[in-house]
Amino acid sequence: MRALNFLPCPVLVTDLHGHVLNANRELLRLMGWVNLEQVGREMEDMLPPPGRIFLQTHIWPTLLQKGEMLEVFLQLINAQQQRVPVMVNCRRIQEQGHERIYWVFFVALERSRFESELLQARSDAQRLASELAQARARLESNLQQLSQHTQAVEVQNLSLTALSQTDPLTGLGNRRALDMAVQQWQTSNDTQASASLLMVDVDFFKRINDTLGHDEGDKVLQGLAQRLKASIRLSDLAVRFGGEEFVIWLPNADRQGASYTAERIHEHMTSLFAGQNAVTVSIGVMTARNTQPSHFSESLLQAADQALYKAKTQGRNQTMHAQENAAILLPHPQRETTPTADKNGAS
Amino acid sequence: MKILKRNNVHQLGNPDGPVLLFAHGFGCNQKMWNRITPAFDASYRQILFDYVGSGQSDVSAFNIERYGNLNGYAQDVLDICDALDLTQNVTFVGHSVSASIGLLASIARPALFDKLVLIGPSACFLNDPPDYMGGFNHEDLEGLLSLMEQNYVGWANYLTPVVMGQDSQTALTGELSDSFCSTDPVVARVFAQATFFADNRKDLPKVTRPCLILQHRLDSLVPLAVGEYLHQHLAGSTLEVMDAKGHCAHMSHPDVVVAAMRRYLSNHPALQPAA
């Protein structure tokens, strides 16, 4: 036993139940004890309560099962009631027919300090990460709200735009829609591109209104709007320009293309009646290259309007091109129901 | 089959004998019973298991919410009985926290159990002065958690990534190492919290099965008064104070435990399992 005193670390010997049998000088010094008689009779008296629980739930079961346990971290309580962090190795040994447990301690002040700092740093990092995650979740939620809001505003804008460019009676676009479409075409095409504009006017519309009433007049306008839509390409635009006057915008259509569209309109009109009478339209056409940066739509409209006037004066139910003196299309085969000219109803 | 693998269930002894179901305590695994089971091998069907998270259980089945409460462990006991088609006459033998777990299981399914043997049981480790002294105050138990952290965590754990957000469950994968005591820091902490902060005093009157309380005479974890408290509040219980020091008499004083169990079992003979 005296040999234990030469070892440069604290050593304790107990029986299988933790009853203290021996301790070396280093252990006495570590614990602040003068002699062995001062040693607590039980090993667990050297430990604060958390260490006692750990001893009972981990160290004793392992010692009894495996015979040894290495590198256990514990705290001892010395005579001055100071807690001393130690690393412990313990092993079960047969000694002269008796079961003994040898406990070897290594004071671990530095390790203990590093470890608590590391644990603290880790727990700080964990807390920070958690706060970051929460902040991020809040930001994401705000962002989502913002993008929902933006989307709602965009939808509102779209519907306001649609409303502001729509004629309520016919569902066609209005003048503003026409201006937008022409401008857009102008800016996205070079000066070689050409476009056509048709001005369509219902023949004798005033007479329809006067004889059959405004409701019937409105129905005629709606019927005409449907036929105009049926006559044009997807890229074209039909708008109600005002009263019984409609405009068809035909981007990238030359005179021939415009003529085809006008012809289709006349054909579709054969199925529209006001009372017993077939409804016809007169059409003025203007085709131009994209050479005029400003007042392009005004000049198109003006020229088409003049051509329309010519179509009216030459007998209605026909199409005139602005650059022609005569109708570019033969008037549609005259129908028996074509109204005769009337001063009051002339239009 | 899944449950038997999940809880690493092993069966020993006489398959036709009455059933002894052994439940290990906090920190250990089913191997802690290997000094008790030989004594009952001839006449009993003995069932051993590891709680999920302990021993060689399937640690991927560990769930912090379920196992943060002793009822989650009691459910392991019931799951195992169901998986083995046991419906009655089970004698439950539980150490330490498993005593409480067994009591909870017997409250949930009284017909399943014939009686319970409780080794070193405690209704509550915390002091609740003046009427109840479990042995520890809150600070002691927090100290245990940090001591465990310092012992299990190992250096590798300092290097594991910090988890984003508080609710993220640490993924538990792989196998627990074969060491006798628990080594996974997350599992150990959850089990320790469930064990040492549990207060099962209100559950005691709900227990209807007879119990044998085996109290250690000198147990730094469970004062003598706690055994007496349990005896008073468990109707039909028998209290036996073993001449043993420590908290694991079934390991340190197996002869004492075997003798006490034999006496109790012969006075309360179990029925053979229904054919």
Interface residues (C-beta under 8 A of the other chain):
Chain A: L16 H17 G18 H19 E44 P48 P49 P50 G51 R52 I53 F54 L55 Q56 T57 H58 W60 P61 T62 L64 Q65 K66 V72 F73 L74 Q75 E115 L118 L119 R122 A125 Q126 A129 S130 L132 A133 Q134
Chain B: G25 F26 G27 C28 K31 M32 S96 F136 D140 L141 E142 G143 L144 S146 L147 M148 E149 Q150 N151 V153 Y158 V162 V163 M164 G165 Q166 S179 F180 C181 F196 D219 S220 L221 K245 G246 H247 C248 M251 S252
